[in-house]
Amino acid sequence: MGKSSKDKRDSYYRLAKEQGWRARSAFKLLQLNSQFNLLSNATRVVDLCAAPGSWSQVLSRTLPPTSTIVALDLQPMTPLPGVITLQADITHPSTLPLLLSHLGNQPADLVISDGAPDVTGLHDLDEYIQSQLLLAALNLATCVLVPGGGFVAKVFRGRDVAIVFAQLRCLFDRVTCAKPRSSRGSSIEAFVVCEGYRPPQGFQPSLEAPLGLGTSFPEEEGVGQDGMDVVRYIAPFIACGDLSAYDSDATNQLPDVDEDGQKRSSIDPIQPPTAPPYKTALEMRRQLGGGGVLR
Ligand SMILES: C[S@@+](CC[C@H](N)C(=O)[O-])C[C@H]1O[C@@H](n2cnc3c(N)ncnc32)[C@H](O)[C@@H]1O
């Protein structure tokens, strides 16, 4: 599919390039923020699974200049002003000390994670891997969040998502499932927005005994002793962003001129991938003289 056909098909992709965002995901965080006011009091924010960096761009454009923003991804990230970028795996135990050292061992107000696996198309497997990423992000969040802090993460709304919501409710005052307008309606993607970090009394966050490996919380109203494993919680569902804005599933032809009256033309992505998985294949093809068939 050519660049211009994607431009026509996906207005958020095109608008992202026009507005200087590295990815169309920027609109998801902007729409979540307009609904939940996530960034108004935050000055120390961790962006997990951050490459290519559009959420970090939103943070650096929105937060006060003295804020601490730490962004982390498996992939290398092209630097961004005001953002500490780290290459690390959120599922690896060495990532927590790395993160804490860049936070100056001070707690964070907000942890956001847009982590996504390379989807296989096998829905159960994709949902499982996605939930493991969410769990890894949550384990890191419990170790760095200030009481009262927030956590936002991508979630796939699969069959057992109510168990994930129940686990999150053990740790936060409010848990909402939010679907920004820019997230395709046809996709099971949504975002869990957790406000008011409030770990149960006696809970010791630790990657030595991470959540999800049999951790049980003290009995609490509405949670139950085995709440980590069995209780389901139906989180309120909120569609957010301007609901009259572009439908991300529709093929939209943007007006020929932009808001400033400038004629629209197809433009290159703001930040091409630094280390895409297909890089080796491209190099091999180049060595074969450009048109070779790779075997
Ligand atoms: C949808 S992209 C994130 C887009 C980003 N929020 C933005 O606005 O540019 C998902 C990212 O998750 C990262 N990821 C997946 N598994 C990871 C892991 N175990 N540790 C760190 N990052 C991971 C991928 O490398 C990918 O860059």
The ligand as a Gaussian input file, in Angstrom:
#p B3LYP/6-31G(d) Opt

LIG

0 1
 C        2.234000       0.875000      19.604000
 S        3.956000       1.041000      19.832000
 C        4.046000       2.403000      20.947000
 C        3.775000       3.722000      20.283000
 C        4.131000       4.892000      21.162000
 N        3.221000       5.022000      22.298000
 C        4.105000       6.190000      20.405000
 O        3.231000       7.004000      20.677000
 O        4.971000       6.407000      19.561000
 C        4.297000      -0.337000      20.875000
 C        5.736000      -0.392000      21.353000
 O        5.819000      -1.429000      22.349000
 C        7.196000      -1.805000      22.368000
 N        7.370000      -3.014000      23.164000
 C        6.809000      -4.222000      22.963000
 N        7.249000      -5.092000      23.895000
 C        8.106000      -4.406000      24.716000
 C        8.883000      -4.754000      25.858000
 N        8.867000      -6.000000      26.345000
 N        9.636000      -3.803000      26.449000
 C        9.676000      -2.553000      25.941000
 N        8.959000      -2.160000      24.863000
 C        8.189000      -3.071000      24.252000
 C        7.490000      -1.985000      20.890000
 O        8.884000      -1.970000      20.654000
 C        6.756000      -0.789000      20.275000
 O        7.643000       0.283000      20.045000

